[in-house]
């Protein structure tokens, strides 16, 4: 049974996320599965309240003629502050609200990486009365999917260096090895490394690097694979390096695609858990939202959409990144949103209205309706981005405990004046009950659009980049520097010109400059590098140096996380 949110409006916020999670008497995971029409034989328990779907269950759910026919709700957002605006809380709360309205509902979110858990954010499973359970397990190792990805990634790296050591029959150019090593922690000291030192017995010396596992192309491959055969084929297509003639070298060339796929056999199967209110939740995959598409796995979405009347899924960062990539990459695989919720906050709007960078959160505490109204233009632009794909959009205002009524009214009225549908959500404090107004709005508007991508796959890569730059970001044009034009030519020569593009830029502005707030005008997108993620099935377009191995902050969350003598974890929140 779920704990009850406070009834007294004077109580501004619930207990800690961890305290809320521990107060829940969770339903047996078999009962949660039954809500989706799954039998006990369709799930493999992995501890209290956690199960993996069997491969047979996945095939049955995704392989029928009417698969993925539920209503898909995509949760995206405005241009965020560094602390985020609460998309996961809104996703979980909206799922719970739809269930309260009598709808069969599934929630789908990404798995937390240990990097953010021990770095800045702490736990990453939603919050308050809108979180997924068991919170500790999900944040700490969970079912081992990310560790399996780390092992598979490093197996490929080891095979590549072994090939160099054993004679290099493929004539790999050691100066053009692109495949790093991976680790699921934040460790800035490993951003640039040298391997193979110490003499001939220790390999061939070359420069290398580490990325956090969420940034591995294998994570994106897992996120978009349709089945085991597709998973193995995608792994085999990953570009690891170039040979002496400038042609790509892949895991298939090295003969290790099957071994890597074997390590990911169980990781491919979606994880089933539940929300605080017992709603089925699929927590699976976790690709970066800049160099990858930033959402949970395609297979989890397909299972949820086929087994529930409503699937509520989430995309990373704002609509300019997450929703755009969902539309151009994920939707082409068959998961088309019927409606999108753009999550907005008073503090986010205020940051844009005050043209603030870097973000001073103490300064955002002051009530300032005029700044909120000015910043609402950023929210409205994200709504326009979603609607440009033919997807209906509504705004969900994620209410924080300290938000003033004046600021909330300013944001609501500014959006309604330009005919944007909006509802408040107090899902953090009140669970599903706090998001029922938003759920009713979603039910009313879902399915009223007609989806269409902004570019065709047969357009050139340059045309795709410029379409996203102009139509989504609002740029005047695109400038290619640092060899990006040569990159374009090489990627198309290799045969990847018919893939969608995945633009990597700052999430803190529509532009490629984080300091440009609101809706910037009169600027040019600068492209510095273009490279194939051939296994994932897209071309990565980098507009700046991309941080693929974060560092720990001055006071990392790891310093407050502990375990007592009884094995109880503290400090996640």
N, C-alpha and C positions, 0 to 999 in steps of 0.2 A: 504494500500500500504506500502511496506517495505521501510525503509530509505535506501538511496544509500550509499554504501561504498565509501571512498575517492578515487578519480581518480589519485591524485598526489602521486607518489611513495614516495615522501619526507615526506608524512604524515604517521608516523610509526604505529599509533594505533588509534582506534576509540574513541569516547566519552565513558564515563562510561557505563557499561552494563545497568544500570537503565535508563540513558539518551537515549541510543539506543532503549530500549524497549518502552519508552514513546513516541518516535518519530514515531512509527509504527501506521498506520491506519489499524487495523486488519480486516480480512475478517469475515463476519458473520459465526458463528460456524456451521450453517446449510449448508453453502457453502463448508466449510472444510469437513464436513461429506459427502457431495455429491461426493467429489473426491474419496471417498472409496465406493461409491455405496450405501450409507446409506440415508434413507429418513428422513425428519424432525421428523416423528413419532418414529424413531429409537434412537433419542438422547433426553436427558432431560437437558435443559440448567441449569447451576448452576452459573449464573452471566455472565458478559461480557466475551465472548471468551472461556468459559469453559462449558463442558457438560459431563454427564455420559451416556454411552450407556445403553439402556434398556436391561433387561434380554432376551427378545425376540430377540433383535438384536444380542446379544452374541450367543445365541443358533443357530440362523440362520447362523451366520458367521462361527462358529466352528463345526457345526454338519453335514454339507453336505459332500458328498463323496469326493469332491475335495478341502476340507478345507486345509488350510496351504500349498498351493502349490506354493506360491511365492518364490522368491529367498531370502534366509535369509543371511544377512551379520552380522557377529559378530565382534564388535569392542572390542579389548583387548589391552594389552600394554606390554612394557618392565618393568623391575623392577623399580618402581617409586621412585622419591624423595618424601619427606613428603608433598610437595605442589602439587603433581600429575603432569601428563604429558599432560593433555588435552583430555582425552577420550570422555567426553561428548561434548565438542566443536567439536571434529572430527566427532562424531556420527551425530550431528545435521547438521554440514556443509556438510558431505557426503550425507546425505539425501536430502539436498537442491540441491547439485550438480547433483545427479541422476535425480531429478525432472527437472532441467535445461536441461538435456539430453533427456527429453521427456518421462521418465519412471514414471509410477504410483508408488509412494513411500510413506511409512509410517515410522516414527521414533518411537522407544520405549525406554524410559529411566525410571529410578527410581524416586520416589517422595522424595524431600528433607526432612530430619528430622530437627526439630527445634534445636537439639543439635549442629550440625555443623554450622547452620545458625547463631546462637547467640554465638558460640564458636570461632573457628579458621577461618573457610572458608568464613563466610558471605553467600551470595546467592549461590545456587547450581542448576542452571537451564541452564548450558552452559554459553556462554559469547560472548560479542561483537556482530558481525553480524551472529553468529551461536548460538542462544539461543531459548528456548521455552517460549511462552507467554501465559498468562500475568505473567510476572516475579514476581511481588509482591505477587500476589495471590498464585502462585505455592510455593513460599518460606514461606508464612505465612498462615498456616492452610489449604489452598487449599480447597478441598471438604470435609475435616473432616475425611478422611480415617484413618489417624494415630491416631486421637483422639478416633475413634471407636475401633481401635485395643487396645489402652491403656485401654479403659473401659472394653472390653471383657477380656483382660488379668487379670485385677484386680478383675473382677467378679469371675473368676475361683479361684484366690487367696483367696478372701473373702469366697467363698463356702468351700474351703478346711479348713480354720481356723474355720469356723462355724461348720463344721463336727467334728473337734476336740473338740470344746466347747460343742456340743450337745450330747456327749457321745462316739464318735469315734467308731461307730459300725464296721467300716472297719479295725479297729486295726492298724491305720497308726502309724508308728514309727516317732515321732516328731524329732528324730535325723537324719532322712533320708528324709526330705522334700526338694525337688529340685526346686520347682516352686517359683520364686521370685515375686516381684511386679514390675510394670513398670511405667516409666515417660518419656515424650519426651523432656527432657532438660538435659543438662550436670550438674550433682550434685554429686561430689565425696563424700560428707558427707553421702550419702545414700548407699554407696557400701556395707557396713555391718551394719545391724540394728538388734534390738531385738523387737519383737512384743508381745502383750498379757500381758504386765506389768500392775500392778495396782489392782490385786485381781481377784477373780473368775468371776466377772461380765464382765471383759474385755478380756476374752479369755484365751487360754493356752499359757504361755510364751515359746518362742522358738527363735532361731536365724533365721534371714531372710536377704534379700538384695533387692536392686532395680537394674534393668537394664534399659537402654534406650530402648524405644519401638522398635526401629529398630533391637535390639538384641533379642526380644521376639521370641520364637518359633512360636507364632501365626502369626508373620510377614512372616516367611518362609512358614507356612501352607497356608496363603493367596496367597503367591507367586506361589505355586505349585498346588493349587486346580483347578480341571477341571470344576466343576459346584457346585451349592449350596449343593447338596447331598454329593459330595466328600468333600466339605469344612467341613460339619458337621461330616462326618465320620473321617476325619483327626483330627479334634479337639478332638473327643472322644478317639483317640488313644494316645494322649500326655501323657508321663510319668510324673506325678506330684510328686510322693513320693513312698516309699516302705512300705509294711505292716510288721507285726511282723515276717512273714515267709520269708521276702525278695522278695516278689512278687510286681509287679508294680501296682500303683493306678492311675487311669486315670479320666478325666472329665466325661467319660461315667459312671464310677463307682459311681461318685458323683451326676449324673443326671443333669448336667448343660451344656452338649455339645450343646444341642439345643438352650439354652438361649444365649450362646456365639455366636453361628452361627447367631442368630437373630440380634444381635448387629452388625454383619459384613455383613448383607444382602446387604446393599448399597455399602459398601466398596469393595465388590467382583466385582462390575461392573467397567470396565476400564474408566478412565478419558480421554476425547478427548480435545486437545488444538491444537495450531499451532506453527510453527517456525516463526522466523522473516520474512521469505519469504513466509509464508502461507502454508507450507507443513504440512499435518496432523501429529500430534504427540500424542502418547499414553503415558501418565505419570501415572504410577500405581505401587504401592508396593515399598518396599525399604529395603530388608533384608541385614544384614551385609554380607560382603564378606569373613569373616573368619569363624565364627561359623555357617554360612549359605551359600547359593549359590551365593548371591551377584548380582542379576540381577532383572529386573522388572518382572511382573507376567507372568506366563505361558499363562493365558487367554488373556492378551494384545498382547503377541507375536502371539498367534494363530489367533486372530482377524486381526492383521496387516498383517500377512503372507497370510491369506486367501483373504483379500480384496484389497491388493496392489501387484503389480508385484515385488516390492522390499521392504523388511523389514530390517531396519538398527537398530540393538539392541546392547546393551552394557553389558559387564561383569566387575565386580569390580576388581581393582588391576591389576597385571600382568597376563600373560598367565599361569604361574605356579599355580595361585589360581583361578582367574575368568574363564579363558577358560577351565581349567581342570575340574572345577565343572560344567560348562555348558555342557561339553561333557559327563561327567559321571552321572549327575543328570538331567539336563533340557532336553538334547537331547533324553534321554530314554523316555521322555514324548511326543516325537513326533516333537520337534522343532530342526531340525538338520541343523547346519550352512552349507551353500554352499560355503562360503569363510570367511576368517577372516582377519581383518586389525589389525596389531600390531602397536600401536602408539608409536613413538619414538621421543625423543627430543635431541637437542645438549647438554643441561644441564644435562639430565639424563645419556647420554653416557659419558660425561665428569666426572661425579661423579664416575662412575665405572672405568674409565680409570685412575683416580687419586687415586683410592682406598680410597675414602673419607667417613668417618663416625665419628661423625655426619656430616650432610650436611652443608657446609658453602656456602650459596648462593652468598655472595659477592665474594668469591674466584672463583666461577663458571663463573663470568662475564668476566674474562680474556680470550682472544682468545687462544686456545690451540688445534690445529688440531691433534697433536699426541695423546693427552689424549682422544680425541673424537674417533680416530681410535681404540685405545686400548679398549675403552668402548663399541664399536660396537659389541664385542663378546657377550655381554649380550643381545643385541637386537637379534642377530642371534640365540642365544639359545632359546629365546622365539618363534621365527619362527619355530625352530625344534620341540618344544613342540606341537605347533598347528598342524604341518604336521604329527606328530606321530599318530594323530587321523584320518589321511586321509583327513584332511581339507586343501585346498589350502590356502596359506597365502601370503600377501603382506605387506609391511611396509609403513605407512603414517608418514612422518616427520612433526610434528606439529611445525610450525615456530613461534618463539617469536620475538617481535619487535627488541630486542637487539642482536639477533643471527648474528654472522659474517658470511660472505660468505665463508671464509676459513673453518670455523667449519662445515658449512652445506655441503660444497663440500667433506670434509673429511668423514662425516657420509655416504653420498650417495655413494661415491666411495668405501668405505670399504665394504658396503653391496653388491654392484653390482659385486665386485671382487669375491664374493662367490655365485654369481648367485641368489641373492635375489632381487625380483622386488620391486622397491621403487618409491614413488612420494612425493613431498612436498605438504603441505597443509597450506594455509594462511586463513583458514576459519574464524578465529577470526576476522581478519581485513577485509576480502573481502567476507564473506558469501559463498554461494554456488559456486560462480565464482572461489574462491580461492581453491576449492577442486575438480574442474572438472578433472584435471589430475588423481587424485586418483580415482575418480568415473569411468573414462574410464578404468583404470587398473583393478578395481573390476569387471566391466562388462565383461572384456576380460577373467579373470581367474575364475570367479564363475562357480561352477558346474563341475570342472575338477578333483575333487577328489572322494574318496570312503570312507565314514565315518565308523570307527570301534573303539569302546571303547578299552582301554588298559587291562581291566579285565572283566571277566564274573561275574554276580551277584551271581552265585552259588559257587564262590570261597570263602574261609574263610575270615573273617575280617582281620586277620593278613596278608593273601596273598594280599588283596586289598591295605592295608597300605603300604606294602613293594613294591608293584608294582609302586604306586605313588611316593614313596620315591626314588626309583632307576631310573625309566624311566622318571619322570618329573623333580624332584629336583636334580638328579645326586648324591644322597647319596650312600655311600658304603653299608649301611645297616641301621637297626632300633634297638634302645635300648628302652626297656620298664621299666619305673621306677615309684616309688610312687604308687604302686598298680594298674598300668595300665594293667598288665597281668590278675589280678582278674577281672578288669572291662571287659576285652575281654570275659572272660568266662561267666560272668553274662549276658552281652548283648546277647550273642549267646544262652544262656539258656532261655532267655526271648523270643526267636524266631525272633530276628532282624538280624540274620546273613546273610540274603539274600538282605540286603539294601546296597546301595552304601555308600562310606565313604566321609566325608567332613572334610578335614584336616585343622586345625587352626594353622597357624604359622605366623611369621612376613612377611609383604608384601615387606619389604625392602631388601630382599636377597632371592636367591634360597634356601638357607639353613634355619635353624631355629635360626640363629644368625645374627641380623641386620647388624653387622659390617663387615660381609663377603661379599665383593662386587664382581662384575663381574660374573664369572661362577665358584663357589667354587668346589674344589675337595678334596678327602680324608677326608670326614667328615661323621658323623653318625647322623641320625635323632633321637631325643629323644622324646618319647611319654610319657606323664605324666598322661593322663586321657582319657578314652573312655566312651562315654555316648550316649544313643539313643535320636535322635529327631524323635520319632516314628510317630508323626503326620505329620511332614514335609516329612518323608520318607527317612532319611539317618542317619548314625551314625557319631557323631562328635568326631574327634580325636584331642585332644589338646596337643600341643608340649610345651606350656609355659602358664603362667598365662594370661588369656584372659581379656582384658579390655572391659567389657560389659556395664559399666557406666562411660563414659568419664568425666573429670573435665574441668572446664573453665581455659583458660590460664591467664597469668598475665594481659594481655590487651585483654579481650574478645571482639568479634565483637559487642556484645550487647551494648558496650559503645559508638559506633558510629551510631547505628541505632536509628532513632527518627521518630516522626510524627508531622507535623505542624498543624496549626489551621484549615487548609482546608482539613485535613485528608490525606495529601500526605506523604508517607513514604520516608525517606532519609537514606542513609548510607548502604543499602544492598550491593552496589558497587559504 
